[in-house]
Every structure is written in structure tokens, then in C-alpha cells.
Amino acid sequence: MALTRRTLIGSVAAGSALAALPELAAPTPAAAASPPGDVVGKITVGYQGWFSCPGDGAPIGGWWHWSRDRFQPPSPANTTIVSWPDMREYAHGYTTAYPNLGNGQPAQLFSSYDQQTVDTHFRWMQEHGCDTAALQRFNPFGDEGPTRDAMAVKVRGAAERFGRKFYIMYDVTGWTSMQSQIKQDWTTKMSAHTASPAYARQNGRPVVCVWGFGFNDDGRPFAPEPCLDVVQWFKAQGCYVIGGVPTYWREGINDSRPGFGAVYRAFHMISPWMVGRTGTLDGLDWFYTNVNVPDLADCAAHGIDYQPCVMPGDLSAGHRRHGDFYWRHLYNMVRLGAQGLYVSMFDEFNEGNQIAKTSETQATTPAGAGIRALDEDGTACSADYYLRITADGGRMLKGQLPLTPVRPTPPVPSGGQPPGGNLAAGRPATASSQNGPYVAGNAVDGDRGSYWEAAANAFPQWWQVDLGAAHPVNRLVLALPAGWEARTQTISVQGSADGATFTTVAAPAGVRFDPATGNTATLTLPATSVRHVRVTITGNTAWPAAQLAHVEVYAATGSTTPPTPPTGLTVTGRTATSVSLSWNASTGGVAGYQVRQGGQTVASVSGTAATVTGLSPATTYTFTVVAVDAAGTPSAPSNAVTVTTDAPPRTDLARGRPTAQSSQTQTYASAHVVDGDPHSYWESANGAFPQWVQVDLGATVAIGRVVLRLPPSPAWSARTQTLSVQGSTDGAGWSTIVPSAGRRFDPAAGNEVTLTFAATSTRYVRIHVTGNTGWPAGQLSQLEVYAS
């Protein structure tokens, strides 16, 4: 798999704080070089359209872009995605090897090759003010070419049907013969689409974008001369040419190669990349002051239109802050005076920065897969939330909405809670047992005809729901299917802050379900701050099992004086995957405490100590604690503590981590070097040294040993590969950890090479291969990395 944009991670110094925003002076907007058109003055969204599934008819076949090994169904161990789509509006889904969703339903994904999928996406664009779609087009001369060609036709049709514009955006990553082939592709195939009334035009010219010139990485090794030739050639074809360029294009540093100034300033419009550059509000403000303001001035001085990238934030990394991150980025670029905005991306579930409708809760996300839903920080968000933010951002860009740093878009259209205030709707549900297909999730799916039923003749039984955060629960509504005969079930209610220790909220009592009154019963409870609500059933007069078709949970309303903030927060212990904390008690009607990290509640407890689990090794975390009362009113946060988890010795830090490569042959992709299978392997393109393969450890770690392997079979004859080990903290600048030398792989010795070295702090580890006596390509079965 070619090097992708997700490998281009940068770092940024901290900038101004949110509190200082009103004092930040907006520059005088620069006059656009061009009048409003289909990109100037408009919202453009990047559209991948690159997902396929077996049986959808796509020429490429398999689970394209859903799986690392596209010929095997996606699963937690075979995936390229970090976010899960909301599947309710797709006519057809394809069943994966992921665990069932939290509501018990099969985990299905969509295919971009289905025309209905593309139509649905473009309808969403129409409904939410996305003016133009930039259709991504990678090297079409490989095996994905026929599928890419078909997707262009599908996008054209959808754009015409829904009144949207589109243009071709070439990504030159890994495209070695780009200079000649991009011209051939445009002339023989893509230029034909400019005849469509939906094809985007600016200044009367068809729009085309080239993304990737000047990036400082091995996936785009082009010199300035061929790049300038391509830009000038497209301009000679009568096109309006946009450049998708590095963040630091103007200075020629960091992610930009030097010497590309003439290339960058040959474009009609500049669109600098931003994904992965920051995940904080301060970071966005820093880029605004230090990068965007001088960028716009430079473009204005050279008569170039400026289309900065804006992003909702990586959902998988907790950057979104329930919309505040995206709105800050939109606000900063509108007050800057940008001539258009490029949203990255519409459907990029691989990087977690999609605005397309996304799973709202763990109920519609594969259970236990570690994929965050939109409510990941405890705030309920509707599936279309980031589309609605895009719509408001577009109105602000066009002057239809006053410039405001305060996000006007509520996470849920009706307000701060899920529609109707039912806290249980769509939330993850579990039960002590189930009878056949009558699973726990049926009680929160909104369908009164479906129901949960426990194993027969085995009272007591229980059903419970995770609300996602603590709420002052004071009312439950329970229901059975409307047509069922009357019955009485003996029911009690328990609550828990952590899902482990439960206390009784309502004692056992007979609850009558009668079709004459809708087979519905309401339980009024003392307001109790709980996250997990359990309904325990010990009897049923009509059937020898517990039964529930619908459960609604409601919280008390009203505000109270919040408790005092906790003090003295201290780290009392740590492991590679956990941190233990303690603090001093708060006063003022405290019902419990919430431990928070990055704006997300990661533990809820009733006492003054907690252990946060499920953390990553050798990773730095910052925690605070708030106290909450019975009404759910939080205190101000405690002091913050910062701690780095341990890096366990003798643990392969590379196992299962994201990989990248300079090239691959057939299906021998880079992911094989971290899959734990000694017989699978990566192999680069033949006869094209140098080549490389790399792994992202996820955090900067002090390492001291690398183990390289080839398959242990004697069929792999002995060979010497000339290679070096390189490291990087940001994926952009690289240094040599182990110098290049011949390394002998011999099946008699296990086909293994171990390299030890002085402790070196790095996040990315790259094996750079310049020769192989046994085969004219770089080859590795396993790349293992160990802490110093």
C-alpha cells in the first residue's frame, strides 16, 4: 500500500488560549485573485469514494480500503479504519468479521461502488451546504484504475442529480511515472467529464487539483522541474489548477522540500495540508498566527487564491471536543479571509476525520473493538452533527451567518441530550442471558416489536444499559410489545458508576404490563447519579422468563450549586496500561467523581481513588477529576497531573501497529511485518532500490533493539540485505539509528537478524534497504521493536 496522507504527522508549538480569542485581531481580508466561482467562496469537501466489498461488482474485488488484506473480511486484527459509519441510510450493507454491534446487530459496512451510496453522500452534501466535491484519484495505471474510472462516472451522475459540483483531484503518492501518465489520464479519460454541467469551473475554466508536489517524504520524490511541467501543462489545457501542498510550503521547511517555490506559485490556488498537524485548540490558533496569516499575505502578493484545509479532528484520537475543534478551525479561516475552504475529509473513515454520518454510540459500533463513537467524550452527538457544523461554517464563510467564535450548532438538534431526552436510546445494552435472537439491544433499538427475553426457568435475570456518562436518573419507562397479553413482572432497579459495583435504586415490586394501557409501565425513582442502569427481574406471571421490549431512562432536571472541586490529585501508581490516582474529598452534596482525560470521562467512582485502565504503553496522559452531585452538576476540575505509562520490557512495540512502505509487490504489503505471522511478508517493487518499510509505534519511545526476520522455511535461501535503521519523532524528519551494512539472513539460524544500539527516542522506525543478494527487492517477514 502506498504511503498515505495519514503518515504526514507534524508537531506544533502551543499558541493562544481560547480565553484570548476575543482579543485576537483578525487581519484585513486579502482580496481574492478570482471572483466567486465553484471553488472561490465555496465549501469543497475531499471525497475518497474508495471503499468496496465482495459482491458489489467493483473490478478491484475484495474489501478495498476496509481491510489491510483486502481478500479477508475486515476485523479488529485486519482493518484500515478507526471510525464506524452510521449505516441507517444505506440501502445495502456488507457483513464483516467484526463483533456484532453493541445492540447485537451484525457489523456491516457500505460499498462506495454502490450507486446508492454515492447518491446518499451527495444528497447529504446538498442538504448541508457542501458546494463542491474533490474526487480523489490516485495512480490509475495500477489495479485500482478500472474501479477509479467507474467511481468518476458514479460521482458525476450523483453530482448532476443533486446539484453539486465536482472536480478531479490527483494524488501523486507513489506514482513513479506521474509526469507522463497524469497527462495521458487527463487527455484520454478525465477531461471528458468536464462536459458535465456538474463539473466545477473557476474563472470559466475546468478545475483540476494536483495533491502532493513538494512533500518531504519518499512517497513523492519528484524534483521541482517535472512538477512545474505538469502544472504548466494543465494550465495550457485551459484548466484552473489547484495545488494540494505541504503545510510549510511557503518556507520550504519541515514537511516541504526546499526549492519548490516556483512550483507552488505556478498554481492558481494554494490548498495547504493540515491533517495530523495539531489536535488542540491552541494548536489551531498557533497555526492561524504563524502559518495561515503569512500564507494568505504571500498568496495575495502573488495573485494566488487561498483555500486552507479545515478538519473536524481525529475522532479516534479524541480531538473533536464535540464540535469545538472543527468550529474553531472554521472560525479561524473565515476571520482570516480565506477565499474558499477545503474540508478534509467527507468519507475518510480510515483516518477518523470524516464528516459523513458516523456511529453515534457504542450501540451501533462493533462491541469491544475500541472504535470511538461520536459520544466518546460523554456528550451525545447526532450522526449528522459534523455535516450540520459544515453547513453553519459555509454560511459563515458566505456572510449568511455572523462571524462568531461560539459554535452555533448543537450536538443534537433538539438540544444537549438525545432526541426526547431518553438517555438509553441506542446505548450499549447487556443481559445476564438471552433466548435465541432476543438480544439485549432490542430493548433500546426504538422498535416496540423487537424484545429481549432471558433464558427460561432461570430467575433471577437482569438487563442493563450503559448511558455513557453519569446522569441523575429519576425515571424509567418499561414496555412490552403492544399486542401481548397482560402480565406482572417482579422488578427491581440498580445503578452503578463503574459497571462493577451496583446499589439498589428501587426495591423489588410487581410491575403490571397491560395491553389496555399500552403494555407500558413507568417507574419513578429517587434521583440517583448513575452511568449503568440495571433492571433485575425475579418473576413473570405469563412466561417463565424475563422480558423487555423497550426501556427508556430519564434524568432529573434543574440546576444546583456544584460541589467544591477536588484537591490534591496525585498519581499513586502506574503500569504500562494503567494509572492509579487519589485525591481529597469535595464538599457540597457529592454523589460521585469523574476522572477526565482530554475532555473525556475515563472513570466514574463514588470514592476518592480510581484506576484508569486500557491505556497505551509509554504514552503521556494528563488527568483531572470533577465531583458531581445527584443532579449531575459537575464541580470545577481539580489540579491536573501528567504521567507517562511504563513501556514494558520484552514487549514487541511494533506488533499490530500502523505501517507504511515505499512500494509493494502484489499482495505482499507492509502490514505483514507486524502481524505476528512468520510466513507472511512484505516485498517491495523489484529492481528499484532503495526501498523502505516503516512502523508507527503510536508514541515516542526509547528503543534499544530491532529484530528483523524472513520466513523460516528452508525454501528461503540465505541472503544478505544491505539496510539501515532510521527513526523519526514526527514521520517527516529522519535520522539514522543503525548505519547501513550487509545483514545476513540464514534459514540455518532462523532467518533472523538482531540489531542492538544505544537508547534512542523515536516514534517511527524505518528499515531502509538498498540491496539484496537473494532477490532484487526489499523483503521482511517481521519487524520487531523493543524498548531500551
Buried (B, 14 or more C-beta within 10 A) or exposed (E): BBBBBBBBBBEBEEBBEEEEBEEBEBBEBBEBBBEEBBBBBBBBBBBBBBBBBBEBEBBBBBBBBBBBBBEEBBBBEBBBBBBBBBBEBBEBBBEBBBBBBBBBBEBBBBBBBBBBBBBBBBBBBBEBBBBBBBBBBBBBBEEBBEBBBBBBEBBBBBBBBBEBBBBBBBBBBBBBEBBEBBBEBBEEBBBBBBEBEBBBBBBEBBBBBBBBBBBBBBBBEBEBEEBBBBBEBBBEBEBBBBBBBBBBBBBBBBBBBEEBBEBBBBBBBBBBBBBBBBBBBBBBBBBBBEBBBEBBBBBBEBEBBBBBBBBBBBBBBBBBBBBBBBBBBBBBBBBBBBBBBBBBBBBBBBBBBBBBBBBBBBBBBBBEBEBBBBBBBBBBBBBBBBBBBBBBBBBBBBEEBEEEBEBBBBBBEEEEBBBEBBBBBBBBBBBBBBBEEBBBBBBBBEEBEBBBBBBBEEBBBBBBBBBBBBBBBBBBBBBBBEEBEBBBBBBBBBBBBBEEEBEEBBEBEEBEBBBEEEBBBEBEBEBBBBBBBBBBBBBBEBEEBBBBBBBBBBBBEEEBEBBBBBEEBEBEEBBBBBBBBBBBBBEEBBBBBBBBBBBBBBBBBBEBEBBBEEBBBBBEBEBBBBBBBBBBBBBEBBBEBEBEBBBBEEBBBBBEBBBBBBBBBEEBBBBBBBBEEBEBBBBBBBEEBBBBBBBBBBBBBEBBBBBBBBBBEEEBBBBBBBBBBBBBBBBBBBEEBBEBEEBEBBBEEEBBBEBEBEEBEBBBBBBBBBBBBBBEBBBBBBBBBBBB
